[in-house]
């Protein structure tokens, strides 16, 4: 029986949103799916939050290599603002280089993968970082 909290994480892009999930009692983030940005993404995220019984939404926070905000940072902040009625808690987690690391991990699996797979894997990396920072034992 889990006494942990269920988390959903988003790697927000303008074309796709990578999604990962985790239970804090297990502390292992796993890729969940990729949502196409087509006007229905809020509804899809709400369904995942309900299905996972999650109150906290972790959102990848993009910055440049100097740690400064970018146009993508503003896009993510604005998008996260539209989700305030879906999640009880929205927290940001640095996503520096997660897409690069995600692709390297997928290459190492020696199986075909898509850009959507990279996005979901990147969301899992972001969420794993969040778990390690906030739920370490």
N, C-alpha and C positions, 0 to 999 in steps of 0.2 A: 504494500500500500504506500503510495507516494505522499510525502508530506511537503513536497516542493511546490514551487510556483511554476506555472507554464508560461513560457515567453515565446513571442513571435518576433522575428527580426526581418527588416526590409532593407534591401540594397536597391535604392530608388534610382532609376534611370528614366530617360525621356521616352524610351521605346519599350523597355521591360523593367519589371520589378522582381528581383530575386527574393525568395522567401525561405526562411529557415525557422526551425522550432527547437525548443529545448525545455526540459523539465529541470529545475534547479537542484532537485535531489539527486539526479543522475549527473548533471553538469556536462552533458555532451550535446553539442549543437549538431543538428542534421539538416541537410538541404531538404526543402519541402516541395517547392514548385516554383515556376516562373509565371508571373502575371503579365499579359500584354497590356500596354497602356493604350486603351481604346475608348475611354469614357466610362468603363464599368469597373475600374480598378478599386474604387472605394467599396463597392458592393462585394467584390471578391475578397478584399482584405477583411471586411466585416464578417464574412462567412468563415474565414479561417480563424479569426479571433474567437468566434462562437464554437466552432468545431474543436478547437484546442483548449477551450475554457481558459483563455488567457486574458489577463487584465493589463499586462504590460507589453508595450510595443517598443522594441529597440530599433532605432533607425540609424543606418550608417550615415556618418557625417563626413562629407568630402571636404578636403582642404588641399592646397597645393603643397609642394615639397618643402616650402618654407613655413608651413603651418598656417597660412593665411587663407581667409575665405575667398571663394571663387564664385563665378556665376552659377555653377552647379550647387554650391552651398546654399545660395539663395533659393534655387529651385527646390531643393530638398526641404528647407525650412518652411517654405510656402506650402508644399505638398503635405508635410507633417501637420501643419496647422489645420488642414481640411479633415484630418483624422481624429481630432480631439473628441468628437462625439462617439467614436468607435472604440477607443481605448481609454481605460481609466488613467493609465500612466503612459506617457511617451517620453522616452529617454534617447539621447543621442550617444553614439559610440563611434570613435574615430575609425575610418575605413581606409586609411592610407595603404596603398599597394595591395589591397585585398583581391582585386580582380586579377592582378599579375600572379599572385600566389595561388589563387584558385585555378587559373589556367595551368600553371606548373603542376599542381596536384592532379588535375585531370589528365594531363599528358602522361604523367607517371603511371596512371591506371592502364595505359596502352589500349584504350577503347575509344571509339568515336564519341565526340561530344559536340554540343551546340553552344551558341552564345548564351542561350537560356540556361544551360547547365553551368556555365561560368558564373552567371548572375546568382543562381541558387547556391552554388558553392561559396561564392564571395559572401553571401548573407550568412552562411554557416560560420565562416571565419570571423566575421564581425561579431556574431553572437557568441562564439567561443571566447573571443577576447573579452566581451562584456561579462561572461560568466566567470572567467578567471580573475577579473578585476573586482567583481562584486560578490562572488559566492565561493571564494577560496576557503578551504578548510584549514 
